């Protein structure tokens, strides 16, 4: 089995290189390959008459770093199959070196003994340059594949491979999702060498620095206070826990799952209204209010020792994976209709696995207001054929229920009036469903229309200088009809403009 020895060239000059690594470079007769010759120590290696080959030309062939690293690793494995060789990388082989990871993953299967020969990481010099102790926790991240989900703003962060303005721009935009635009960050170049440069700048200036190179890293300090972390989910969770803690808010500490039910309903409907009005700022605020209710319930669950927000997240994550096998598994669904069909089959299998759920409607519309629950009941019954094909017969049912309600009004029977009015509403909801109109949207449209027209009536009363009490219903209805006429005229004018 041939040997592929991987060593690190250190963070800067030859003087920083461990003696053992230097001896391996100087005294071996094996072919030496460098990932890149763009490193301060290379000129000194040339002076030492150490021969080598580099892979710099591969960087020019590809647009993506993944392809560069792939070709370098495969080339090395092919050459190592012929003879022992040494591969030298900047810094330490096991710090921010994707090619080394690929070689270790594939070497044994290809009959290559991949060994790590040591080297000096740039991290020691970098922490010295920025004068911080990483004992509080730190992250080392790759600037070429940085994701905001990976960033932990409460820790020291080192971002390597920020070697040009293009990568710096991507890093800047990603960090701006987590930090203020003017957050102080530090650019460190050639840490530990005689060419070391340390420069603190506001984040928004990161991609304007002309001195970026392959020896450049970025240091981002931990956030200094909670005010910088309002975008973090963990911050909101801490706030809720504090509100319900021993020194928290008396109102929040008093709440239970039962007492919060009405607030969840209210906030959900306020969100629906913001969606109907296409008000983005309002949607942002109302989504936050709904999330607040979720976290309050989760915190109560945690305080009672029953469940936590992690349990909630685990449950929905597992469900989304399970019900989307066409995304996370091998199932196929090329249209929304096929997705819905798969979803219903999976739900049916889940219900079948739970022997306690014996009736079709047992879990339908749980917790929904009566109007929405009626809609869901009808939809579920329709899936098994208990339904009309067209709205026509359902409209006849509305007429029938209206007559029965009118009869009970004449009989002055309060309980039967309640029953028949419920039947009438249920029948109207069925007509809306069969007509392809969601009853909630239809009712909300009617609410909006009523609000606008009544606002016009209020305006006319106010303009008169007289109170409402001095107007009879005929006069108020005249204002109402004026409002309707203005709406028709407004729509007509809009159509003319379109034409």
C-alpha positions as CSV (number, residue, x, y, z in Angstrom):
1,X,0.0,0.0,0.0
2,X,1.5,3.3,-1.1
3,X,1.6,6.2,1.4
4,X,0.2,9.7,0.9
5,X,1.7,12.0,3.6
6,X,-0.1,15.3,4.2
7,X,1.8,18.1,5.9
8,X,1.0,21.7,6.7
9,X,3.1,24.7,5.6
10,X,2.0,26.7,8.5
11,X,0.5,30.2,8.7
12,X,3.3,32.3,7.4
13,X,7.1,32.2,7.2
14,X,9.6,29.3,7.3
15,X,10.6,30.3,10.8
16,X,7.1,29.4,12.0
17,X,7.2,25.9,10.5
18,X,7.7,23.0,12.9
19,X,11.2,21.4,12.6
20,X,9.7,18.0,11.9
21,X,7.7,19.3,8.9
22,X,10.7,21.1,7.6
23,X,12.8,17.9,7.7
24,X,10.1,16.0,5.8
25,X,10.2,18.7,3.1
26,X,13.9,18.8,3.0
27,X,15.0,15.2,3.2
28,X,12.4,13.1,1.5
29,X,12.9,11.8,-2.0
30,X,9.1,11.6,-2.6
31,X,7.4,13.9,-5.1
32,X,6.0,17.0,-3.4
33,X,2.7,18.6,-4.4
34,X,1.4,21.9,-3.1
35,X,-2.3,22.8,-3.1
36,X,-1.2,26.3,-4.0
37,X,2.1,28.1,-4.3
38,X,0.4,31.4,-3.3
39,X,1.9,31.2,0.2
40,X,4.7,33.2,1.9
41,X,6.8,30.2,2.7
42,X,7.0,29.0,-0.9
43,X,9.7,31.6,-1.9
44,X,11.8,30.3,1.0
45,X,11.2,26.7,-0.2
46,X,12.5,27.7,-3.6
47,X,15.6,29.3,-1.9
48,X,16.1,26.0,-0.1
49,X,16.0,24.3,-3.5
50,X,13.0,22.1,-2.6
51,X,11.3,21.0,-5.8
52,X,7.5,20.8,-6.0
53,X,4.5,20.9,-8.2
54,X,1.3,22.9,-7.5
55,X,-2.4,22.7,-8.4
56,X,-2.9,26.4,-9.1
57,X,-3.9,25.8,-12.7
58,X,-6.9,23.8,-11.5
59,X,-8.3,26.9,-9.9
60,X,-8.5,28.5,-13.3
61,X,-10.4,25.6,-14.8
62,X,-13.5,25.7,-12.6
63,X,-16.1,28.1,-11.4
64,X,-16.9,26.3,-8.2
65,X,-14.5,25.4,-5.4
66,X,-16.1,22.0,-4.9
67,X,-15.0,21.0,-8.4
68,X,-11.4,22.3,-7.7
69,X,-11.1,20.3,-4.6
70,X,-12.6,17.2,-6.3
71,X,-10.0,17.3,-9.1
72,X,-7.1,17.9,-6.7
73,X,-8.1,15.0,-4.6
74,X,-8.6,12.6,-7.5
75,X,-5.3,13.6,-9.1
76,X,-3.4,13.0,-5.9
77,X,-5.1,9.6,-5.4
78,X,-4.2,8.6,-9.0
79,X,-0.5,9.6,-8.5
80,X,-0.3,8.0,-5.0
81,X,-1.4,4.7,-6.6
82,X,1.9,4.8,-8.6
83,X,4.2,5.9,-5.8
84,X,4.5,7.4,-2.3
85,X,4.2,11.2,-2.3
86,X,3.8,14.2,-0.1
87,X,1.0,16.7,-0.3
88,X,1.5,20.1,1.4
89,X,-1.3,22.6,2.3
90,X,-1.3,26.0,4.0
91,X,-1.7,26.0,7.7
92,X,-2.5,22.6,9.3
93,X,-3.9,19.7,7.2
94,X,-6.9,19.2,9.5
95,X,-8.0,22.9,9.7
96,X,-10.2,24.2,6.9
97,X,-8.8,21.9,4.2
98,X,-11.5,20.2,2.1
99,X,-9.1,18.3,-0.1
100,X,-7.6,16.6,3.0
101,X,-11.1,15.5,4.1
102,X,-11.7,14.0,0.6
103,X,-8.4,12.2,0.6
104,X,-9.0,10.7,4.1
105,X,-12.6,9.6,3.0
106,X,-11.4,7.9,-0.2
107,X,-7.8,6.8,0.5
108,X,-8.3,3.4,2.1
109,X,-10.9,2.2,-0.5
110,X,-8.3,3.1,-3.2
111,X,-5.4,1.2,-1.5
112,X,-3.7,4.4,-0.3
113,X,-2.4,4.9,3.2
114,X,-3.3,8.6,4.0
115,X,-1.3,9.9,6.9
116,X,-1.3,13.4,8.6
117,X,2.2,14.7,9.2
118,X,1.4,17.8,11.2
119,X,1.9,21.5,10.7
120,X,1.0,24.8,12.4
121,X,-2.5,26.1,12.2
122,X,-3.1,29.8,11.5
123,X,-5.6,29.9,14.4
124,X,-2.9,30.4,17.1
125,X,-1.5,33.3,15.3
126,X,-4.9,34.7,14.5
127,X,-6.1,34.7,18.1
128,X,-2.9,36.4,19.1
129,X,-3.4,39.0,16.4
130,X,-7.0,39.9,17.6
131,X,-6.1,39.4,21.3
132,X,-8.9,37.1,22.3
133,X,-9.2,33.9,24.3
134,X,-11.3,31.3,22.5
135,X,-12.2,29.5,25.7
136,X,-15.6,31.1,25.6
137,X,-16.3,29.2,22.4
138,X,-15.5,29.9,18.8
139,X,-16.4,28.8,15.3
140,X,-14.2,28.3,12.3
141,X,-16.2,28.7,9.1
142,X,-15.4,28.6,5.4
143,X,-16.1,31.9,3.6
144,X,-16.7,30.1,0.3
145,X,-19.7,28.2,1.7
146,X,-21.0,30.3,4.5
147,X,-24.6,29.9,5.6
148,X,-26.4,32.1,8.1
149,X,-27.9,29.0,9.8
150,X,-24.3,28.0,10.8
151,X,-23.5,31.3,12.5
152,X,-23.6,31.4,16.3
153,X,-23.5,35.1,17.2
154,X,-22.7,34.5,20.9
155,X,-19.3,33.0,20.0
156,X,-16.0,34.2,18.5
157,X,-16.1,33.5,14.8
158,X,-13.2,33.0,12.4
159,X,-14.1,33.0,8.7
160,X,-11.3,31.7,6.5
161,X,-10.8,31.8,2.7
162,X,-12.0,35.4,2.4
163,X,-9.5,36.0,-0.4
164,X,-11.3,38.3,-2.9
165,X,-14.0,40.9,-3.1
166,X,-16.5,38.5,-4.6
167,X,-16.3,36.1,-1.6
168,X,-16.1,39.1,0.8
169,X,-19.4,40.4,-0.7
170,X,-21.2,37.1,-0.1
171,X,-19.8,36.9,3.4
172,X,-20.9,40.4,4.1
173,X,-24.4,39.9,2.9
174,X,-24.7,36.6,4.9
175,X,-23.4,38.3,8.1
176,X,-25.8,41.2,7.6
177,X,-28.7,38.8,8.1
178,X,-27.4,38.3,11.7
179,X,-25.5,41.5,12.6
180,X,-26.1,45.2,12.2
181,X,-24.6,46.7,9.0
182,X,-22.1,48.7,11.0
183,X,-21.0,45.9,13.3
184,X,-17.2,46.0,13.9
185,X,-15.3,43.1,12.3
186,X,-11.6,42.6,11.9
187,X,-9.7,41.6,8.8
188,X,-6.5,39.7,9.5
189,X,-3.9,39.1,6.8
190,X,-0.8,36.9,7.1
191,X,-1.3,36.4,10.9
192,X,2.0,35.8,12.8
193,X,4.3,36.7,9.9
194,X,6.3,39.9,9.4
195,X,3.6,41.0,6.9
196,X,0.8,40.7,9.4
197,X,-2.0,43.2,9.0
198,X,-4.9,43.7,11.4
199,X,-7.7,46.1,10.5
200,X,-11.0,46.7,12.2
201,X,-13.8,48.0,9.9
202,X,-17.6,48.2,10.0
203,X,-19.2,45.1,8.4
204,X,-20.6,47.0,5.4
205,X,-17.1,47.9,4.2
206,X,-15.9,44.3,4.0
207,X,-16.0,43.9,0.3
208,X,-14.3,47.3,-0.3
209,X,-11.0,46.2,1.1
210,X,-8.4,45.9,-1.8
211,X,-5.8,44.0,0.3
212,X,-7.8,40.8,0.5
213,X,-5.7,37.7,-0.3
214,X,-5.5,34.0,0.2
215,X,-3.9,34.8,3.6
216,X,-6.9,36.8,4.7
217,X,-9.3,35.7,7.5
218,X,-12.2,37.6,9.1
219,X,-12.8,37.8,12.8
220,X,-16.3,38.5,14.1
221,X,-16.6,39.2,17.8
222,X,-19.5,37.8,20.0
223,X,-22.4,40.2,20.3
224,X,-22.1,42.4,23.4
225,X,-25.7,42.6,24.4
226,X,-29.2,41.2,23.9
227,X,-30.2,44.2,21.7
228,X,-27.9,42.9,18.9
229,X,-29.6,39.5,19.0
230,X,-33.3,40.3,18.4
231,X,-33.2,38.3,15.2
232,X,-32.2,35.1,17.0
233,X,-34.9,32.5,17.9
234,X,-33.0,31.7,21.1
235,X,-33.3,35.4,22.2
236,X,-37.1,35.3,21.9
237,X,-37.2,32.0,23.8
238,X,-35.1,33.5,26.6
239,X,-37.4,36.6,26.8
240,X,-40.5,34.3,27.1
241,X,-38.8,32.2,29.8
242,X,-37.8,35.4,31.7
243,X,-41.3,36.8,31.5
244,X,-42.6,33.6,33.1
245,X,-39.7,33.3,35.5
246,X,-39.6,34.1,39.3
247,X,-38.9,37.8,38.6
248,X,-41.1,38.0,35.4
249,X,-44.4,39.6,34.6
250,X,-47.4,38.8,36.9
251,X,-49.7,38.5,33.9
252,X,-47.5,36.1,31.9
253,X,-46.8,33.9,35.0
254,X,-50.6,33.6,35.6
255,X,-51.4,32.3,32.1
256,X,-52.4,28.7,31.3
257,X,-53.1,26.8,28.1
258,X,-56.8,27.5,28.6
259,X,-56.5,31.2,29.4
260,X,-54.4,31.7,26.2
261,X,-56.8,30.0,23.8
262,X,-58.7,33.2,23.0
263,X,-55.5,35.1,22.3
264,X,-54.3,32.6,19.8
265,X,-57.6,32.8,17.9
266,X,-57.5,36.6,18.0
267,X,-53.9,36.8,16.7
268,X,-54.6,34.2,14.0
269,X,-57.5,36.2,12.7
270,X,-55.5,39.4,12.8
271,X,-52.9,37.7,10.7
272,X,-55.5,36.6,8.2
273,X,-56.7,40.1,7.9
274,X,-53.1,41.3,7.2
275,X,-52.8,38.7,4.5
276,X,-56.1,39.7,3.0
277,X,-54.9,43.3,2.8
278,X,-51.5,42.3,1.5
279,X,-49.9,44.4,4.2
280,X,-46.3,43.1,4.5
281,X,-45.4,45.1,7.6
282,X,-48.6,44.1,9.3
283,X,-48.0,40.4,8.3
284,X,-44.6,40.6,9.9
285,X,-46.0,41.9,13.1
286,X,-48.9,39.5,13.2
287,X,-46.8,36.5,12.5
288,X,-44.7,37.5,15.4
289,X,-47.8,37.7,17.6
290,X,-48.8,34.2,16.5
291,X,-45.3,32.9,17.2
292,X,-45.4,34.5,20.6
293,X,-48.5,32.4,21.4
294,X,-46.7,29.3,20.3
295,X,-43.8,30.0,22.5
296,X,-45.9,30.9,25.5
297,X,-47.7,27.5,25.3
298,X,-44.3,25.8,24.9
299,X,-42.9,27.6,27.9
300,X,-45.9,26.6,30.0
301,X,-45.4,23.0,28.8
302,X,-41.7,23.2,29.9
303,X,-42.6,24.9,33.2
304,X,-45.0,22.0,33.9
305,X,-42.4,19.4,32.9
306,X,-44.6,18.1,30.0
307,X,-43.0,19.3,26.8
308,X,-40.7,22.0,25.4
309,X,-40.3,24.0,22.2
310,X,-37.8,21.4,21.1
311,X,-40.5,18.7,21.3
312,X,-42.8,20.9,19.2
313,X,-40.1,21.5,16.6
314,X,-39.1,17.8,16.5
315,X,-42.8,16.8,16.0
316,X,-43.4,19.1,13.1
317,X,-40.0,18.3,11.5
318,X,-40.6,14.6,11.7
319,X,-44.1,15.1,10.2
320,X,-42.9,17.2,7.3
321,X,-40.3,14.6,6.4
322,X,-42.8,11.7,6.7
323,X,-45.4,13.5,4.6
324,X,-43.1,14.6,1.9
325,X,-41.5,11.4,0.6
326,X,-41.3,12.9,-2.9
327,X,-38.8,15.4,-1.5
328,X,-37.1,13.5,1.3
329,X,-37.5,9.9,0.0
330,X,-38.0,8.0,-3.2
331,X,-41.7,8.6,-3.9
332,X,-42.8,10.6,-6.9
333,X,-45.2,13.5,-7.1
334,X,-44.9,15.9,-10.1
335,X,-48.0,18.0,-9.5
336,X,-49.8,19.6,-6.6
337,X,-52.7,17.1,-7.1
338,X,-50.3,14.1,-6.8
339,X,-48.8,15.7,-3.7
340,X,-52.2,16.1,-2.1
341,X,-53.1,12.5,-3.0
342,X,-49.9,11.2,-1.3
343,X,-50.5,13.4,1.7
344,X,-54.0,12.0,2.2
345,X,-52.8,8.4,1.9
346,X,-50.1,9.0,4.5
347,X,-52.6,10.7,6.8
348,X,-55.0,7.7,6.3
349,X,-52.2,5.3,7.2
350,X,-51.3,7.3,10.3
351,X,-54.9,7.2,11.5
352,X,-55.1,3.5,10.8
353,X,-52.1,3.0,13.1
354,X,-53.9,4.7,15.9
355,X,-56.7,2.4,17.1
356,X,-58.3,5.1,19.2
357,X,-59.2,7.2,16.2
358,X,-62.2,5.2,15.0
359,X,-64.5,7.8,13.4
360,X,-63.9,9.7,10.2
361,X,-64.4,13.1,11.7
362,X,-62.7,12.4,15.0
363,X,-59.7,14.6,14.3
364,X,-61.1,16.9,11.5
365,X,-61.1,20.6,12.3
366,X,-59.7,20.3,15.8
367,X,-60.0,23.6,17.6
368,X,-61.4,25.5,14.6
369,X,-64.2,28.0,14.9
370,X,-67.6,26.6,13.9
371,X,-67.7,28.0,10.4
372,X,-64.3,26.5,9.4
373,X,-65.1,23.3,11.2
374,X,-68.3,22.9,9.2
375,X,-66.3,23.4,6.0
376,X,-63.8,20.8,7.0
377,X,-66.5,18.3,8.0
378,X,-68.2,18.6,4.7
379,X,-65.0,18.3,2.8
380,X,-64.0,15.2,4.7
381,X,-67.4,13.6,4.2
382,X,-67.2,14.5,0.5
383,X,-64.1,12.4,0.1
384,X,-66.1,9.2,0.8
385,X,-68.9,10.2,-1.6
386,X,-71.3,11.8,0.9
387,X,-71.7,14.9,-1.2
388,X,-73.5,16.5,-4.2
389,X,-71.6,17.0,-7.4
390,X,-72.9,20.5,-8.1
391,X,-74.1,23.5,-6.1
392,X,-77.7,23.3,-7.4
393,X,-79.0,20.6,-5.0
394,X,-77.2,22.3,-2.2
395,X,-79.0,25.6,-3.0
396,X,-82.3,23.8,-2.8
397,X,-81.2,22.6,0.7
398,X,-80.6,26.2,1.6
399,X,-84.1,27.2,0.6
400,X,-85.5,24.2,2.6
401,X,-83.6,25.2,5.7
402,X,-84.6,28.9,5.3
403,X,-88.3,27.9,5.3
404,X,-87.9,25.8,8.4
405,X,-86.1,28.6,10.2
406,X,-88.9,31.1,9.1
407,X,-91.4,28.6,10.5
408,X,-89.7,28.5,13.9
409,X,-89.4,32.3,14.0
410,X,-93.2,32.3,13.7
411,X,-93.6,29.7,16.4
412,X,-91.3,31.7,18.7
413,X,-89.4,28.6,19.8
414,X,-85.9,29.8,20.8
415,X,-84.3,26.4,20.9
416,X,-85.7,25.3,17.6
417,X,-84.7,28.7,16.1
418,X,-81.1,28.0,17.2
419,X,-81.2,24.6,15.6
420,X,-82.7,25.7,12.3
421,X,-80.5,28.7,12.0
422,X,-77.5,26.4,12.5
423,X,-78.8,24.1,9.8
424,X,-79.3,27.1,7.5
425,X,-75.7,28.3,8.0
426,X,-74.4,24.8,7.5
427,X,-76.2,24.5,4.2
428,X,-74.9,27.9,3.0
429,X,-71.4,26.8,3.8
430,X,-72.0,23.6,1.7
431,X,-73.1,25.8,-1.3
432,X,-69.9,27.9,-1.0
433,X,-67.7,24.8,-0.9
434,X,-69.4,23.2,-3.9
435,X,-69.0,26.5,-5.8
436,X,-65.3,26.6,-5.0
437,X,-65.5,29.6,-2.7
438,X,-64.1,29.3,0.8
439,X,-66.8,30.6,3.2
440,X,-64.3,32.3,5.4
441,X,-63.0,34.4,2.5
442,X,-66.5,35.2,1.3
443,X,-67.6,36.3,4.8
444,X,-64.4,38.4,5.2
445,X,-65.1,40.0,1.9
446,X,-68.6,40.9,3.1
447,X,-67.2,42.2,6.4
448,X,-64.8,44.5,4.5
449,X,-67.6,45.7,2.2
450,X,-69.9,46.4,5.2
451,X,-67.1,48.3,7.0
452,X,-66.4,50.5,4.0
453,X,-70.1,51.3,3.4
454,X,-70.9,51.9,7.1
455,X,-67.8,54.2,7.3
456,X,-69.4,56.2,4.5
457,X,-72.7,56.4,6.4
458,X,-70.7,57.6,9.5
459,X,-69.0,60.2,7.4
460,X,-72.3,61.6,6.0
461,X,-73.8,61.7,9.5
462,X,-70.7,63.5,10.8
463,X,-70.9,66.0,7.9
464,X,-74.5,66.8,8.8
465,X,-73.5,67.9,12.3
466,X,-76.3,65.9,13.8
467,X,-76.1,62.7,16.0
468,X,-77.1,59.3,14.7
469,X,-80.2,59.4,16.9
470,X,-81.7,62.1,14.7
471,X,-81.6,59.9,11.6
472,X,-84.2,57.2,10.9
473,X,-83.4,53.9,9.1
474,X,-84.7,55.2,5.8
475,X,-82.3,58.1,5.8
476,X,-79.4,56.0,6.9
477,X,-80.2,53.4,4.2
478,X,-80.1,56.3,1.7
479,X,-76.5,56.9,2.7
480,X,-75.8,53.2,2.4
481,X,-77.2,53.1,-1.1
482,X,-75.0,56.1,-2.0
483,X,-72.0,54.1,-0.8
484,X,-73.0,51.2,-3.0
485,X,-73.4,53.6,-6.0
486,X,-69.9,55.1,-5.4
487,X,-68.4,51.5,-5.4
488,X,-70.1,50.7,-8.7
489,X,-68.9,54.0,-10.2
490,X,-65.4,53.4,-8.9
491,X,-65.2,49.9,-10.4
492,X,-66.5,51.2,-13.7
493,X,-64.0,54.0,-13.9
494,X,-61.2,51.5,-13.1
495,X,-62.4,49.3,-16.0
496,X,-62.3,52.3,-18.4
497,X,-58.8,53.1,-17.3
498,X,-57.8,49.5,-18.0
499,X,-59.4,49.6,-21.5
